[in-house]
Amino acid sequence: MYRESGQIIDTHTADGVKVGLEHREEGVPLVCLETALPVKFAEAIREALGRDPEVPAGLENLERLPQRFTVLDPDIDAVKSFIERMD
């Protein structure tokens, strides 16, 4: 994609484009929606293209912000209960 269009896409979107092109029917337009921002996979982009993807405005310091998460048991009722308490 980058060589042909100058557009950097993330690795998951690249997989979608590859599969779409492999199964493309003549005369049928191919549409592939971006699944993530390239910066999410900066290391893979750097390895493939030899350059870093652009960081979208407002996300420059995202990596430095604190991360918050909750570990839940792999139980559907626990997940439902957690979601209900998030209001």
Secondary structure as GFF3:
##gff-version 3
##sequence-region A 1 87
A	DSSP	alpha_helix	2	5	.	.	.	ID=ss1
A	DSSP	alpha_helix	11	22	.	.	.	ID=ss2
A	DSSP	three_ten_helix	38	41	.	.	.	ID=ss3
A	DSSP	alpha_helix	42	49	.	.	.	ID=ss4
A	DSSP	three_ten_helix	62	64	.	.	.	ID=ss5
A	DSSP	alpha_helix	76	85	.	.	.	ID=ss6
###
